[in-house]
């Protein structure tokens, strides 16, 4: 899985808080900026996988077409 997203990191006390602007629900924290970055990568994968699973369950039994989509911004 490969994609480009905008990661935002904010220092909150002793923690770094991170989230992805384009993907609601992809957020995390870490004691260091590097830890927050790695945690955010994992969060993005988990959110995308969960959204994919939900979509597949909701379309079960329906006539659907699934295909890769490449978008260049």
C-alpha positions, -999 to 999 in steps of 0.1 A, spaced: 0 0 0 15 33 -10 1 68 -9 10 103 0 -8 121 28 -2 152 48 9 144 84 6 171 110 25 169 143 20 191 173 39 192 206 15 189 235 34 189 268 57 159 268 39 142 239 38 146 201 3 144 187 0 134 150 -28 132 125 -34 130 88 -54 159 73 -69 138 45 -79 108 65 -102 113 95 -96 89 123 -59 85 115 -43 100 146 -18 90 172 7 102 198 43 94 208 69 105 233 92 115 205 85 129 170 100 97 155 77 75 176 47 96 166 57 93 129 59 55 131 27 53 151 9 74 125 20 52 97 5 22 115 -27 42 122 -31 51 85 -28 14 76 -53 4 102 -79 30 92 -76 21 55 -79 -16 62 -109 -10 86 -126 12 60 -120 -14 33 -135 -42 54 -166 -21 63 -171 -13 26 -168 -49 16 -193 -60 43 -218 -33 33 -216 -42 -4 -218 -80 1 -243 -95 -22 -245 -64 -44 -233 -60 -79 -201 -39 -75 -169 -32 -93 -137 -27 -74 -106 -13 -91 -75 6 -83 -77 43 -85 -46 66 -90 -50 103 -83 -24 129 -89 -29 162 -71 
